[in-house]
Amino acid sequence: TILGEEQLFLAELSHEDDDSNREWSIRIGSGSNIYSFVGPFGESVPPQNHPNAPWVDEVWQSVAVNHHLHQPDVNDYFIHQAGSYQRDAPYTDTPFFSPNVAKFCEKRECSFASWGQHGHVPTIFESALIYHNKYKDCGDGVLEFTSVFHNAAELPGGPEDLLDYLNVPWGGVKTTVLKDILIAEPGGGSSIIDPIPRWHDNIGILEDTTTTGGYTIFTEDLVSDEAPTGAYSMPCDSGGNCLSLTIAGGGCSESSGHTGSLGYYTMKCAVQQTISLSSGCRTAVQCSLSLINPRNNESMEIIAVLHWAYGGNTFYFNPVGTASEFNSKFSPGDDIVVEYYDFGKPPEDNLALTLVHGSTPLDRSWMKATTRLRWGWGGEIYRDYTAYTVNARPLLSAGRTYFYRQYFIVDEFLNMDNRGAELAPEAYEGIRDAGDLPGRAVALYSHDASSFGAAVLPGGHCAGIKRCEGKTTPQTNTRPLFHIQCGGQSYVGSDLYHFAPAGTPRRPYLCDGETNDVRATWKLLGYFVQGSCEYLSTATYESDYCDVHSNAPSVTPSNVPTRSIQPSVAPSSTPSISPSVAPSVSPTILLTSMPSLTPSSTPSEIPTGGGLRTLSDCEDDGGYMCTSSDIENFMGVTITCDLYDINANICNVRSCLEPNVQPPSVGCCACSEF
């Protein structure tokens, strides 16, 4: 069962540009990963024609493996950032996407954190992996993305906790949109992979990033020097009888059932009796063909053959066109001649998507082996998938944090070699131990054991008793602390499986004692000494608790914005409509104690930061202006702008009905998610 996108959607970020070839829009799923990437070439993420895997496999995501525990096809160990396969019926009939545990957006960047899930379910294994992803619009078609893996297994850990094989990212593209792959050369320029091998035939063909120029280009369709030409060799049966195609009296029409089931326009032609051949030609790499009518020399290109001669009398294929167009060129009695066809375009007409991965760092003391690349097409055209991964191999033991900063570029193909080479030195991967990042203090407050709030210190205010204090980053003596809600029950602690049924398989998508449709929610509160927050172990976290129960003047909105469950369709949801910030030039941006770069700088549903901004701040944030009656969808959050307060020279996102807000000559802007 593939359910609606509203169960998956977390946020949408997009970039508008004076050059339309550098515009992009991405959608982020619950797992913090990219599940839609639209550029000037169209949607580049595959159509999810992978059985029981909606939005959890053929998307851009991180994956982690423990080779000590992984037993292929027996007990698979793959922790997906996106979520689990639907292979544990009836419990996963509704997809289980990796739960979001923290989110934060500011100006042109957003950070998200999620709890990674085992892809292969049911499973005997648990996951203690927290994924963080930061996305930053750098302008000119550049999207910086930083992938972070925090191994939250309890110290000291052992071989059963070591993650030593990572996909950063796993992903790929829609083959019919971005057909060709080019790998950058160390001395400059790039070389096309032609033909692209089948993924499962490419296990031993892995490219070390140290032998590349630091980037990979996916482009629409270049004219190929290697593509076959001329007549297609028609298939034959075991007796040596070869296929011939002559249109019979029944003619040709759309096969609407196949169009619906395959997702590709499909035609069928009645043909004069020939050999029975239910096989076809179904790969984008090998089956770009042209059907030619020798009577009038008319032709129609096709992208695949579903069945050459089903029952010996019906030809099924996927045309580049419609049945009416085909019938204007072919009639009953006409022979069909099949030839190869190259859909390729000149380089100057190609648009492209480039992933900048850089090279394996010189300091490899923390690595099991160097980082490498792998690619290959994913089978039949109906899956429409060219798989690709950057395969890192660190020694990510319990308590450690791995990071990798990379870039996507959207632009014309001819610009990509120069732009990829320019950014390649900025891509960077590394590892941090617990305690390397000081972070900020975060404290939990309550009046009793029934409910509580959180405040980041210094600067946060909250009434009640401070029950415990931790950090926003992992420390040597801390564990991640979560608030977990399952039906009417609450839990505060480090056991991510607290409400899951005991024993194996491990099923976090179930709440013990509840019906199958009840699922838990998880919220990362910070990193605390184990047991220090025991007083709140059954309390309910309230995101606005410290706004309501505060001894200080509120600097955050009294009306918390609500997050829309529908994907944004308006460009007002973009982080920037005129970004000018250049890509980072130092790896220190990867992990820092500054809250604007930390996915979990606050345990609240809303990001930290003041609720007030000067008018000049708002104007500098890209012109997110609106009047008192406007509703803005910003970073996937619906907020109501109120008026600019002339007397206080501030604008905020509290209710317009507050008596101290005076009507001005300008409106307030939605310049941040407060």
Secondary structure, 3 states (H helix, E strand, C coil): CCCCHHHCEEEEEEECCCCHHHCEEEEEECCCCEEEEEECCEECCCCCCCCCCCCCCCCEEEEEECCCCCECCCECCCEECCECCCCCCCCCCCCCECCEEEEEEECCEEEEEEECEECCCCCCCCCCEEEEEEEEEEECCEEEEEEEEEECCCCCCCHHHCECEEEEEEEEECCCCCCEEEEECCCCCEEECCCCCEHHHCCCCCEEHHHCCCEEEEECCECCCCCCCCECCCCECCCCCECCCEEEEEEEEECHHHHHHHCCCCEEEEECCCCCECCCECCCCCCCEEEEECCCCEEEEEEEEEEEEECCCEEEEEECCCHHHHHCCCCCCCECEEEECCCCECHHHCEEEEEECCCCCCCCCCEEEEEEEEEEECCCCCCCCEEEEEEEEECECCCCEEEEEEEEEEEEHHHHHHHHHHHHHHCEEEEECCCCCCCCEEEEEECCCCEEEEEEECCCCCCCEEEEEEECCCCCCCEEEEEEEECCEEEEECCCCCCCCCCCCCCCCCCCCCCCCCCCEEEEEEEECCCCCHHHCCCEECCCHHHHCCCCCCCCCCCCCEECCCCCCCHHHCCECCCCCCCCCCHHHCCCCCHHHCCCCCCCCCCCCCCCECHHHHHHCCCCECCCCCEEEECCEEEECCECECCCCEECCCCCCCCCCCCCCCECECCCCC
